Amino acid sequence: MSIAASSSWLLVETFRNDNHLATGFVDANHGHLRFVASWGKWLAWDGRRWQLDDSEVHVMRIAREWANSLWAEAGLLLPSLN
């Protein structure tokens, strides 16, 4: 994820919302995660097949990494905002 692409959520006021950030999460992880709404379950790609992430351990790890990357990139951007 490039700093310019992901930090635009911080620079553009209309991007500072849950919908924009959720779309970014989906775009960044479309090859690794799938949510099956009719099952209410997440699937994770294991390199060969989509595997049920019943305990949601995999999806939670990826979501935490995504959130941490947003904070890290915001931190890199903050000096230029002053």
Helices and strands as residue ranges (DSSP letters): H 3-11, G 13-15, H 18-29, E 33-36, E 41-45, E 50-52, H 57-81
